[in-house]
Amino acid sequence: MITNNGHVVIHPNWRPEFMGILKPNYNSVDLTEVEHVDDDSIVLGSSHPDIIKLRRAMIDQEYGKKNLQLKYHFDHMRRVSTVKRQYTHIGVKDTPYAIGIALPFPYGMHIARPLEDKLKILTTRRPARK
């Protein structure tokens, strides 16, 4: 969730505290500072055109979808990898806020259905060996 200024209200990469101490300017963290496009850049705070377009669309409270290749951290910020995510965003009616959700791409594009003969094999019990 972001404000009409592009500042983050709720985000998984938003960490307002460091070692129990509140960071200065914790309430004015921009969306471009928490999303990092995989463009081989080492600079924090993305000025990548795709992130800027996403931010602008969210500020303007437009409905939209966008796929982005991003960097993300794991293992307590010791490792970095890349992931393709699909962002879906829309404005919250009668407020200055916009909400967006990012899902791994392609999430929900495939349906797994068990094959009848495979299901029978999995559910048939065999006697234990002696």
N, C-alpha and C positions, 0 to 999 in steps of 0.2 A: 504494500500500500504506500502511495506517495501523496504529497500535498500538491497544491496548484503551483508551487515553486520548484517542484521536482525533488523535494527533500523526502527522505525515507522515514516512514512512520513504523512499518513492520517489514523486516527482511531477515532471512536466515544468516546472511553475512554481516549484518549490522551488529557490532559489538561496542556498546557505549562505555563499557568498563574495561580497564586493564589492571589486573591484579587487585581488584576491589576498589580501584580509584576511578571516579567518573572522568572521562576524557573531556578536554575543553572542546566546545562547539559540537558536543555529541548530538544536539538536536537540529543540526543543519548539515547532515550528511546527504550528499546528492546521490541519485540513482547511478550516475556514471562512476561513482567511487566504489560501489559494491558489486558491480557487474563488470567482468573482465573478458573482452573478446579475445579469442585465440588468434592473434595476429603477430605473434613473435615479438611483441613489444614488452619491454621491461618496466615501463613507466606505469605507476599506479594512477587511477583516475582516467578512465577511458574517454578519449575524444573520438572514438570510432564512429563513423557516420551512422551505422546501424543502431548503436546504443542511443545516439542523439535523436534519431527518428523515433525510436521506441519511447524515449522520455517525452518528446514533444507530443506524440499521439496520446500518451497518458495524461499529460498536463491539459491538453485540449479535450479530455474526457471522451475520446473516440473509442469505438469498439474496433478491435482488430486482432490479427494474429501475425506472428513473425517467428521464423526459425533462425536461431543463432548458434554458432559454434563458440563455446565458452571455455574458459579455464575455471577449475574449481579445486578447492583444497580439501584434504582429508587427513586422517591420522594425526589429529591435533595440529594441523597446519604445517606438518613436516613434509608432505608430498603434494604434488600438483598433477592434475590430469586434465583431459579435455572431454567435453560432452556436448552433444547437439541437443538443444532444448527448443520446445515450441512455447512461445509466450502468447497468452490470450489476455487481453486487457479491456476494461470498460470503466467509465466514470461512475461514481456513486451519486445517484440522483439527489439533487438539492443540497450537495455538500461540495467543498473544494477538493475532495479526494478522488483518487482513481485506484482501482485494485487490479492487480495482475497476478496470473498464476503461470508458473513455468513447469512444464512436464518434460521428461525425457522424450526425445523424438525417435522413433515413432511409437508413442504410447497409445494403447487402445486401438491400433490399426489392424491387429490380427486377432482372430478368435480361435482358440484351441478347442478342438472337438475330439473326443476319444474315438478311435476306430473300434468297431464292435468286436473283432477277433482279438485285438490287443487287450481290450478290457476283460475279456474272458480269461486270457492267460494270466493277467495280473490278479484276478480274483479267485483263481483256482488254487486250492491248497494241495501241496504234494506231501506225501508221507515223509516223515523224517528218516534219514539214513541211519542204519545200525552199524 
